[in-house]
């Protein structure tokens, strides 16, 4: 059964409870002063790859706050990830963050690239 979704109406993406829990676990490991940058880069086998990294303040990022976390998204990339859902799976077959992006017309087999 899937976790419920945590949503801040001003944030263009949504997180499941398990994703927020894992992000908080990562932040607690000496990343308290970092911003989680979520976005896209050109590349990958389908055209774009997801960016999911902890960074210092970077110019061009719009900051959002959700459940005690600082999330940074480049305003020019919002159209590519708007309403995307971030989940975290910690099972035997799958482990890691997954992105359910309603804006993706096609995705690659590895799930990290989209068009």
C-alpha positions as a Markdown table, in Angstrom:
| # | Residue | x | y | z |
|---|---|---|---|---|
| 1 | Unk | 0.0 | 0.0 | 0.0 |
| 2 | Unk | 1.3 | 3.4 | -1.0 |
| 3 | Unk | 2.0 | 6.1 | 1.6 |
| 4 | Unk | -0.2 | 9.1 | 1.8 |
| 5 | Unk | 1.0 | 12.2 | 0.1 |
| 6 | Unk | 2.3 | 15.3 | 1.9 |
| 7 | Unk | 1.6 | 18.4 | 0.0 |
| 8 | Unk | 2.3 | 22.1 | 0.6 |
| 9 | Unk | 0.0 | 23.9 | -1.8 |
| 10 | Unk | 2.7 | 26.4 | -2.9 |
| 11 | Unk | 5.2 | 23.5 | -3.7 |
| 12 | Unk | 4.9 | 22.3 | -7.3 |
| 13 | Unk | 5.8 | 18.7 | -6.3 |
| 14 | Unk | 4.4 | 16.3 | -3.8 |
| 15 | Unk | 6.1 | 13.9 | -1.4 |
| 16 | Unk | 4.9 | 10.7 | 0.1 |
| 17 | Unk | 5.5 | 10.2 | 3.9 |
| 18 | Unk | 8.3 | 7.7 | 3.2 |
| 19 | Unk | 10.1 | 10.1 | 0.9 |
| 20 | Unk | 10.0 | 12.9 | 3.5 |
| 21 | Unk | 11.2 | 10.4 | 6.2 |
| 22 | Unk | 14.2 | 9.4 | 4.1 |
| 23 | Unk | 15.0 | 13.0 | 3.2 |
| 24 | Unk | 14.9 | 13.9 | 6.9 |
| 25 | Unk | 17.2 | 11.0 | 7.6 |
| 26 | Unk | 19.7 | 12.2 | 5.0 |
| 27 | Unk | 19.5 | 15.8 | 6.3 |
| 28 | Unk | 20.3 | 14.6 | 9.8 |
| 29 | Unk | 23.6 | 13.3 | 8.5 |
| 30 | Unk | 25.4 | 16.7 | 8.4 |
| 31 | Unk | 23.2 | 18.2 | 5.7 |
| 32 | Unk | 21.2 | 20.5 | 8.0 |
| 33 | Unk | 22.5 | 23.7 | 6.3 |
| 34 | Unk | 21.8 | 22.3 | 2.8 |
| 35 | Unk | 18.9 | 22.8 | 0.4 |
| 36 | Unk | 17.4 | 19.9 | -1.5 |
| 37 | Unk | 17.6 | 20.9 | -5.1 |
| 38 | Unk | 15.0 | 19.1 | -7.2 |
| 39 | Unk | 15.0 | 19.7 | -11.0 |
| 40 | Unk | 16.1 | 18.5 | -14.4 |
| 41 | Unk | 19.2 | 18.5 | -16.6 |
| 42 | Unk | 19.4 | 17.9 | -20.3 |
| 43 | Unk | 20.6 | 14.4 | -21.0 |
| 44 | Unk | 19.8 | 10.8 | -20.5 |
| 45 | Unk | 18.4 | 8.4 | -23.1 |
| 46 | Unk | 15.0 | 10.1 | -23.1 |
| 47 | Unk | 16.0 | 13.8 | -23.1 |
| 48 | Unk | 16.0 | 14.9 | -19.4 |
| 49 | Unk | 17.4 | 13.5 | -16.2 |
| 50 | Unk | 16.2 | 14.3 | -12.7 |
| 51 | Unk | 18.3 | 16.4 | -10.3 |
| 52 | Unk | 18.0 | 15.4 | -6.7 |
| 53 | Unk | 20.9 | 16.8 | -4.7 |
| 54 | Unk | 21.8 | 18.7 | -1.5 |
| 55 | Unk | 23.4 | 22.0 | -2.3 |
| 56 | Unk | 24.4 | 25.3 | -0.8 |
| 57 | Unk | 22.2 | 28.3 | -1.7 |
| 58 | Unk | 22.3 | 28.5 | -5.4 |
| 59 | Unk | 21.1 | 31.6 | -7.4 |
| 60 | Unk | 18.1 | 30.9 | -9.5 |
| 61 | Unk | 16.4 | 28.5 | -7.1 |
| 62 | Unk | 13.0 | 29.4 | -5.6 |
| 63 | Unk | 12.9 | 28.1 | -2.0 |
| 64 | Unk | 10.0 | 26.2 | -0.6 |
| 65 | Unk | 9.5 | 24.9 | 2.9 |
| 66 | Unk | 7.7 | 21.7 | 3.7 |
| 67 | Unk | 7.7 | 19.8 | 7.0 |
| 68 | Unk | 10.9 | 21.4 | 8.2 |
| 69 | Unk | 12.8 | 20.9 | 4.9 |
| 70 | Unk | 14.2 | 23.5 | 2.5 |
| 71 | Unk | 13.5 | 22.6 | -1.1 |
| 72 | Unk | 14.9 | 24.6 | -4.0 |
| 73 | Unk | 13.5 | 24.5 | -7.5 |
| 74 | Unk | 14.6 | 26.5 | -10.6 |
| 75 | Unk | 11.6 | 28.4 | -11.7 |
| 76 | Unk | 12.4 | 27.6 | -15.4 |
| 77 | Unk | 12.2 | 23.8 | -14.6 |
| 78 | Unk | 8.8 | 23.9 | -12.8 |
| 79 | Unk | 6.9 | 23.2 | -16.0 |
| 80 | Unk | 8.8 | 19.9 | -16.4 |
| 81 | Unk | 8.2 | 18.7 | -12.9 |
| 82 | Unk | 4.9 | 20.4 | -11.9 |
| 83 | Unk | 2.7 | 18.0 | -9.9 |
| 84 | Unk | 5.4 | 15.3 | -9.8 |
| 85 | Unk | 5.2 | 12.9 | -6.9 |
| 86 | Unk | 8.4 | 11.8 | -5.1 |
| 87 | Unk | 8.3 | 8.5 | -3.3 |
| 88 | Unk | 10.9 | 6.4 | -1.5 |
| 89 | Unk | 10.9 | 2.6 | -1.5 |
| 90 | Unk | 12.8 | 0.5 | 1.0 |
| 91 | Unk | 12.0 | -3.0 | 0.0 |
| 92 | Unk | 13.8 | -6.2 | -1.1 |
| 93 | Unk | 13.2 | -5.6 | -4.8 |
| 94 | Unk | 13.3 | -1.8 | -5.0 |
| 95 | Unk | 15.2 | 0.7 | -2.9 |
| 96 | Unk | 15.5 | 4.4 | -3.6 |
| 97 | Unk | 13.6 | 7.5 | -4.6 |
| 98 | Unk | 11.1 | 7.2 | -7.5 |
| 99 | Unk | 9.6 | 10.0 | -9.5 |
| 100 | Unk | 6.0 | 9.8 | -10.9 |
| 101 | Unk | 5.9 | 12.7 | -13.3 |
| 102 | Unk | 2.6 | 13.4 | -15.1 |
| 103 | Unk | 4.5 | 15.7 | -17.5 |
| 104 | Unk | 6.7 | 12.9 | -18.9 |
| 105 | Unk | 5.5 | 11.7 | -22.3 |
| 106 | Unk | 8.0 | 8.8 | -22.2 |
| 107 | Unk | 10.5 | 7.4 | -19.8 |
| 108 | Unk | 13.5 | 5.1 | -20.1 |
| 109 | Unk | 13.8 | 1.7 | -18.6 |
| 110 | Unk | 15.9 | 2.9 | -15.7 |
| 111 | Unk | 13.3 | 5.5 | -14.6 |
| 112 | Unk | 15.8 | 8.4 | -14.3 |
| 113 | Unk | 15.3 | 9.9 | -17.8 |
| 114 | Unk | 12.2 | 11.3 | -19.4 |
| 115 | Unk | 10.9 | 13.3 | -22.4 |
